Amino acid sequence: MNKTVIITGCSSGIDKATALYFGERGYNVIATMRTPERENGLEGVKHIDIQKMDVTDRDSIKAVVGYAIEKFGTVDVLVNNAGIGVFGAFEAADEDLIRKQFDTNVFGVMNTIKEILPHFRSRKKGKIINISSGVGKVPLPMQSLYGSTKFALEGFSESLHYELSSLGISVKIVLPGNIKTDFFKSLYVTDITGFPDYKAYQQKVLTNIEKLNEKTGASPEFVASIIYKAATDNKNKLRYLAGKDISLFAKVRKILPDSLFMKVIKNKLEK
């Protein structure tokens, strides 16, 4: 019997690639997204079932989890990737944008896990894969809001790893570095019209991050392979780094004192 995975945020990028990757390997894939009518590339693909779901709407999550269990009998893996990115000066971010960032990236993950846990507990097994980011280990300028949601996800996931292991449920984190996706096209950029002091710095950092992403970014398919590995390797391992850049920066971060490491970041992004 084929195993079943629910994947959030499958309209593009990493999780669209992940849906295809799992489907090609025989998984029943529930590929969720807020606006399936805009979907391009998953419709009609074998093993992939597209469902409308918003991680900030508990009723829609409940409906999709119930649908998956009713259709396939069990759910084996949950991949939490739905998220948004806010870029820019913190001072310029209004309260609604701050809440939107946390509601999607943090509380959305918590909402989805809460809904699947009764099913996983009843079976005494299940795998939860939370997609973090390299900025969850290596913070970058102008990503204070996005980075803080990933730091929150890191702490939440690590604690949950202990909490659920006694029930046979595993929690894992995948941290992609730079990825060649349309992520930068979908960024919410803070409006700095009233904060001109930040304008030149914000534009410089955004330009350099985009250049670095283009130069060192891994493919979405590579990240999908790491997510699949985390879901299937049966190792008691918490974190999986996805990309040469984040692997290098994570190692350097351990070696260098904060003052020197921050100089490295400044040299990369502020020149």
C-alpha positions as CSV (number, residue, x, y, z in Angstrom):
1,M,0.0,0.0,0.0
2,N,1.4,3.4,-1.0
3,K,2.2,5.9,1.8
4,T,0.6,9.3,1.9
5,V,2.1,12.7,2.4
6,I,0.4,16.1,2.9
7,I,2.5,19.0,1.7
8,T,1.5,22.6,2.3
9,G,2.2,25.5,-0.1
10,C,2.6,23.6,-3.3
11,S,1.7,26.3,-5.8
12,S,5.4,26.9,-6.7
13,G,9.0,26.5,-5.7
14,I,10.3,24.0,-3.3
15,D,7.1,22.3,-2.4
16,K,5.8,22.0,-5.9
17,A,9.1,20.2,-6.7
18,T,8.6,18.2,-3.5
19,A,5.1,17.1,-4.5
20,L,6.4,15.9,-7.8
21,Y,9.4,14.1,-6.1
22,F,7.2,12.2,-3.7
23,G,4.7,11.4,-6.4
24,E,7.3,10.0,-8.7
25,R,8.3,7.6,-5.9
26,G,4.9,6.2,-5.5
27,Y,3.5,8.3,-2.6
28,N,-0.1,9.5,-2.5
29,V,0.5,13.3,-2.4
30,I,-2.1,15.7,-1.0
31,A,-0.7,18.9,-2.5
32,T,-2.3,21.9,-0.8
33,M,-2.4,25.5,-1.7
34,R,-4.5,28.6,-1.0
35,T,-5.4,29.2,-4.7
36,P,-5.5,25.9,-6.6
37,E,-7.2,27.7,-9.6
38,R,-3.8,29.3,-10.3
39,E,-1.9,26.0,-10.2
40,N,0.4,25.3,-13.1
41,G,2.1,21.9,-13.5
42,L,0.6,19.5,-11.0
43,E,-2.9,19.1,-12.3
44,G,-3.5,15.6,-13.7
45,V,-0.1,14.3,-12.5
46,K,-0.2,10.7,-11.3
47,H,-0.4,10.3,-7.5
48,I,-1.0,14.0,-6.9
49,D,-4.3,15.2,-5.4
50,I,-4.6,19.0,-5.3
51,Q,-6.6,20.4,-2.4
52,K,-7.4,24.0,-1.4
53,M,-6.0,24.8,2.1
54,D,-4.9,27.9,4.0
55,V,-2.7,27.2,7.0
56,T,-4.2,30.3,8.7
57,D,-7.6,28.7,8.5
58,R,-8.1,25.8,11.0
59,D,-11.3,24.7,9.3
60,S,-9.6,24.3,5.9
61,I,-6.8,22.3,7.5
62,K,-9.3,20.0,9.3
63,A,-11.1,19.4,6.1
64,V,-8.0,18.4,4.2
65,V,-6.6,16.1,6.9
66,G,-10.0,14.4,7.2
67,Y,-10.2,14.1,3.4
68,A,-6.7,12.5,3.2
69,I,-7.5,10.0,5.9
70,E,-10.9,9.1,4.4
71,K,-9.4,8.6,0.9
72,F,-6.2,6.8,1.7
73,G,-6.8,5.4,5.2
74,T,-3.7,6.9,6.7
75,V,-1.4,9.9,6.5
76,D,2.3,9.0,7.0
77,V,4.1,12.3,6.5
78,L,3.4,16.0,6.9
79,V,5.6,18.5,5.1
80,N,5.1,22.1,6.3
81,N,6.5,24.5,3.8
82,A,3.7,27.1,3.3
83,G,5.1,30.5,4.1
84,I,5.7,34.1,3.1
85,G,8.8,36.3,3.2
86,V,8.9,39.9,4.5
87,F,12.0,41.8,3.5
88,G,13.0,45.3,4.6
89,A,13.5,47.6,7.5
90,F,11.7,46.5,10.7
91,E,10.8,50.0,11.7
92,A,8.9,50.4,8.4
93,A,6.8,47.2,8.9
94,D,3.2,47.8,10.0
95,E,1.5,45.6,12.5
96,D,-0.6,43.8,10.0
97,L,2.4,42.8,8.0
98,I,4.2,41.6,11.1
99,R,1.2,39.5,12.1
100,K,0.8,38.1,8.6
101,Q,4.4,37.0,8.7
102,F,4.0,35.1,12.0
103,D,0.5,33.9,11.3
104,T,1.7,32.1,8.2
105,N,5.2,30.9,9.0
106,V,4.8,30.0,12.7
107,F,1.2,29.7,13.7
108,G,0.3,28.1,10.3
109,V,2.8,25.3,11.0
110,M,1.4,24.9,14.5
111,N,-2.2,24.8,13.2
112,T,-1.4,22.0,10.7
113,I,0.6,19.9,13.2
114,K,-2.2,20.2,15.8
115,E,-4.7,18.9,13.3
116,I,-2.6,15.8,12.3
117,L,-1.4,14.8,15.8
118,P,-4.5,12.9,16.8
119,H,-4.1,10.7,13.8
120,F,-0.4,10.2,14.3
121,R,-0.9,9.4,18.0
122,S,-3.6,6.8,17.2
123,R,-1.1,5.0,15.0
124,K,1.9,5.6,17.2
125,K,3.8,6.7,14.2
126,G,4.1,9.6,11.7
127,K,6.7,12.0,10.4
128,I,6.6,15.8,10.5
129,I,9.0,17.7,8.3
130,N,9.2,21.4,9.0
131,I,10.9,23.5,6.3
132,S,13.0,26.2,8.0
133,S,15.6,28.3,6.2
134,G,19.3,29.1,6.3
135,V,18.4,32.3,8.1
136,G,17.1,30.1,10.9
137,K,20.7,29.5,11.7
138,V,22.5,32.5,10.0
139,P,20.4,35.7,10.3
140,L,20.8,38.2,7.5
141,P,20.2,42.0,7.4
142,M,16.7,43.2,6.3
143,Q,15.2,39.8,7.2
144,S,14.5,40.4,10.9
145,L,10.9,39.4,10.6
146,Y,11.3,36.4,8.2
147,G,14.4,35.2,10.1
148,S,12.7,35.5,13.5
149,T,9.9,33.2,12.3
150,K,12.4,30.7,11.2
151,F,14.2,30.9,14.6
152,A,10.9,30.4,16.2
153,L,10.3,27.3,14.0
154,E,13.7,25.9,14.9
155,G,13.0,26.1,18.7
156,F,9.5,24.8,18.3
157,S,10.6,21.9,16.2
158,E,13.5,20.9,18.4
159,S,11.4,20.9,21.5
160,L,8.6,19.0,19.8
161,H,11.2,16.4,18.6
162,Y,11.6,15.4,22.3
163,E,7.9,15.7,23.1
164,L,6.7,13.4,20.3
165,S,9.5,10.8,20.0
166,S,8.0,8.8,22.9
167,L,4.9,8.4,20.9
168,G,6.7,7.1,17.8
169,I,6.3,10.4,16.0
170,S,9.4,12.0,14.5
171,V,10.0,15.7,13.9
172,K,12.6,16.9,11.5
173,I,13.8,20.3,10.1
174,V,15.1,21.0,6.6
175,L,17.1,24.2,6.2
176,P,17.4,25.3,2.6
177,G,20.1,27.9,1.7
178,N,19.9,29.9,-1.4
179,I,17.4,28.3,-3.9
180,K,16.7,29.2,-7.5
181,T,13.0,29.9,-7.2
182,D,10.6,32.8,-7.6
183,F,10.8,33.6,-3.9
184,F,12.2,37.1,-4.4
185,K,9.3,37.9,-6.8
186,S,6.8,37.1,-4.1
187,L,8.5,39.0,-1.2
188,Y,6.5,41.4,0.9
189,V,8.9,44.4,0.9
190,T,8.3,47.0,3.7
191,D,7.3,50.4,2.5
192,I,10.1,52.8,3.4
193,T,8.6,55.9,1.9
194,G,8.5,57.5,5.3
195,F,11.9,56.1,6.3
196,P,14.4,57.4,3.7
197,D,17.4,56.7,6.0
198,Y,17.0,53.0,5.1
199,K,16.5,53.3,1.4
200,A,20.0,53.0,0.1
201,Y,21.0,50.2,2.5
202,Q,17.8,48.2,1.9
203,Q,18.3,48.3,-1.9
204,K,22.0,47.4,-1.6
205,V,21.3,44.4,0.6
206,L,18.4,43.1,-1.6
207,T,20.5,43.4,-4.7
208,N,23.4,41.5,-3.2
209,I,21.2,38.8,-1.8
210,E,19.6,38.3,-5.2
211,K,23.0,38.1,-6.9
212,L,24.2,35.6,-4.3
213,N,21.1,33.6,-4.7
214,E,21.6,33.5,-8.5
215,K,25.3,32.5,-8.1
216,T,25.1,29.9,-5.4
217,G,21.4,28.8,-5.3
218,A,20.5,25.1,-5.5
219,S,17.6,23.8,-7.5
220,P,14.2,23.2,-5.9
221,E,14.6,19.5,-7.0
222,F,17.7,19.2,-4.9
223,V,15.9,20.5,-1.8
224,A,13.0,18.1,-2.6
225,S,15.5,15.3,-2.5
226,I,16.7,16.3,1.0
227,I,13.1,16.6,2.2
228,Y,12.4,13.1,0.8
229,K,15.6,11.8,2.5
230,A,14.4,13.3,5.9
231,A,11.1,11.5,5.5
232,T,12.5,8.1,4.5
233,D,15.9,7.6,6.0
234,N,14.6,6.4,9.4
235,K,17.4,8.2,11.2
236,N,17.0,9.9,14.6
237,K,18.3,13.1,13.0
238,L,16.8,16.5,13.6
239,R,18.4,18.9,11.1
240,Y,19.1,18.5,7.4
241,L,21.0,21.3,5.6
242,A,20.0,21.7,2.0
243,G,22.7,23.5,0.0
244,K,26.5,24.0,-0.1
245,D,26.2,27.7,1.0
246,I,24.2,27.0,4.2
247,S,26.4,24.0,5.0
248,L,29.5,26.3,4.7
249,F,28.0,29.2,6.6
250,A,26.8,26.9,9.4
251,K,30.3,25.5,9.8
252,V,31.9,28.9,9.8
253,R,29.4,30.2,12.3
254,K,30.5,27.5,14.7
255,I,34.2,28.4,14.4
256,L,34.3,32.2,14.3
257,P,33.4,34.5,17.1
258,D,30.3,36.7,16.5
259,S,32.3,39.8,15.7
260,L,34.3,38.1,12.9
261,F,31.3,36.2,11.5
262,M,29.3,39.4,11.3
263,K,32.1,40.9,9.3
264,V,31.8,38.1,6.8
265,I,28.1,38.8,6.4
266,K,28.7,42.5,6.0
267,N,31.4,41.9,3.3
268,K,29.0,39.6,1.4
269,L,25.9,41.8,1.6
270,E,26.9,45.4,2.2
271,K,29.5,46.2,-0.5
